[in-house]
Amino acid sequence: MKFTETRLPGAFTVDIEVREDERGLFARTFCQHEFEAHGLKVEVAQCNLSVNHLAGTLRGLHYQQAPVAETKLVRCTRGAVLDVIVDLRPDSPTYLQHVAVELSEHNRRALYVPELFAHGYQALTDGAEVTYQVGEFYTPGAEQGLRYDDPRLGIAWPLAVTAISAKDAAWPLLAAEGVLS
């Protein structure tokens, strides 16, 4: 696998090394030793799948607070998505900055999301499927979110939003009192 650190320290794109023959292809998508060698957490508590019926569907931006902050390894296995992460580490030089990475069935790229990063994505195609390995169990009382359209984040989503959950549309803006001041 090829690990490339994004401009947000600790967040990596992970590209597979494909071996092809007459049968098709084979590649490792996860190796505990390789992830540890890059200083990445390797625990997997849950594996999730989302199917997004319409291009423009937006999910996120989600994160869990400590002590149950999550790491994620996100991959699009059908179609394409624009995956966005936001650095929420208060002492980080890239605090509240974001990175957007296209994940698709064609590039087979994954995105490693460190703890204390908000995560979300927009489906770029109908029927986009996303899988993610999560390093902590989902804990409803610890879940938080950022508004996808918060002007303070300045995220340029490529498509009009066609579907979003009521919860994701209602996260408060960062300028709201008590929200990541």
HUHU-V45331 format. One record per backbone hydrogen bond with DSSP energy under -1.0 kcal/mol. NH is the residue of the N-H (numbers start at 1). CO is the residue of the C=O. E is the energy in kcal/mol with one decimal. If there is no record, write none. Layout:
nh=NH co=CO e=E
nh=NH co=CO e=E
//
This chain:
nh=2 co=15 e=-3.0
nh=4 co=13 e=-2.5
nh=6 co=11 e=-3.2
nh=11 co=8 e=-2.3
nh=12 co=112 e=-1.0
nh=13 co=4 e=-2.8
nh=14 co=110 e=-2.6
nh=15 co=2 e=-2.8
nh=19 co=26 e=-2.5
nh=21 co=24 e=-2.4
nh=24 co=21 e=-1.3
nh=26 co=19 e=-2.1
nh=35 co=31 e=-2.4
nh=36 co=32 e=-2.5
nh=37 co=33 e=-2.1
nh=39 co=36 e=-2.0
nh=40 co=35 e=-2.4
nh=45 co=134 e=-3.0
nh=46 co=134 e=-1.9
nh=48 co=132 e=-3.1
nh=50 co=130 e=-2.6
nh=52 co=128 e=-2.6
nh=56 co=123 e=-3.3
nh=57 co=54 e=-1.9
nh=58 co=163 e=-2.9
nh=59 co=121 e=-2.8
nh=62 co=119 e=-3.1
nh=63 co=144 e=-1.9
nh=65 co=142 e=-2.2
nh=68 co=65 e=-1.7
nh=72 co=113 e=-2.1
nh=73 co=133 e=-2.1
nh=74 co=111 e=-2.5
nh=75 co=131 e=-2.7
nh=77 co=129 e=-1.7
nh=78 co=129 e=-1.2
nh=81 co=103 e=-2.6
nh=82 co=122 e=-2.5
nh=83 co=101 e=-3.0
nh=84 co=120 e=-3.4
nh=85 co=99 e=-2.2
nh=86 co=118 e=-2.1
nh=87 co=97 e=-2.4
nh=88 co=116 e=-2.3
nh=92 co=89 e=-2.1
nh=95 co=92 e=-1.5
nh=96 co=87 e=-3.5
nh=97 co=94 e=-2.4
nh=99 co=85 e=-1.9
nh=101 co=83 e=-2.9
nh=103 co=81 e=-2.4
nh=105 co=79 e=-2.4
nh=108 co=104 e=-1.8
nh=110 co=14 e=-2.2
nh=111 co=74 e=-2.2
nh=112 co=12 e=-3.5
nh=113 co=72 e=-3.5
nh=118 co=86 e=-2.3
nh=119 co=62 e=-2.3
nh=120 co=84 e=-2.2
nh=121 co=59 e=-2.5
nh=122 co=82 e=-2.0
nh=123 co=57 e=-2.6
nh=124 co=80 e=-2.9
nh=125 co=80 e=-1.1
nh=127 co=52 e=-1.1
nh=128 co=125 e=-1.1
nh=129 co=78 e=-2.2
nh=130 co=50 e=-2.6
nh=131 co=75 e=-3.0
nh=132 co=48 e=-2.3
nh=133 co=73 e=-2.1
nh=134 co=46 e=-3.5
nh=135 co=71 e=-2.4
nh=142 co=139 e=-2.3
nh=143 co=140 e=-1.0
nh=144 co=63 e=-3.1
nh=146 co=61 e=-2.1
nh=150 co=147 e=-1.6
nh=153 co=150 e=-1.3
nh=154 co=150 e=-1.4
nh=157 co=155 e=-1.0
nh=169 co=165 e=-2.1
nh=176 co=173 e=-1.8
nh=179 co=176 e=-2.0
//
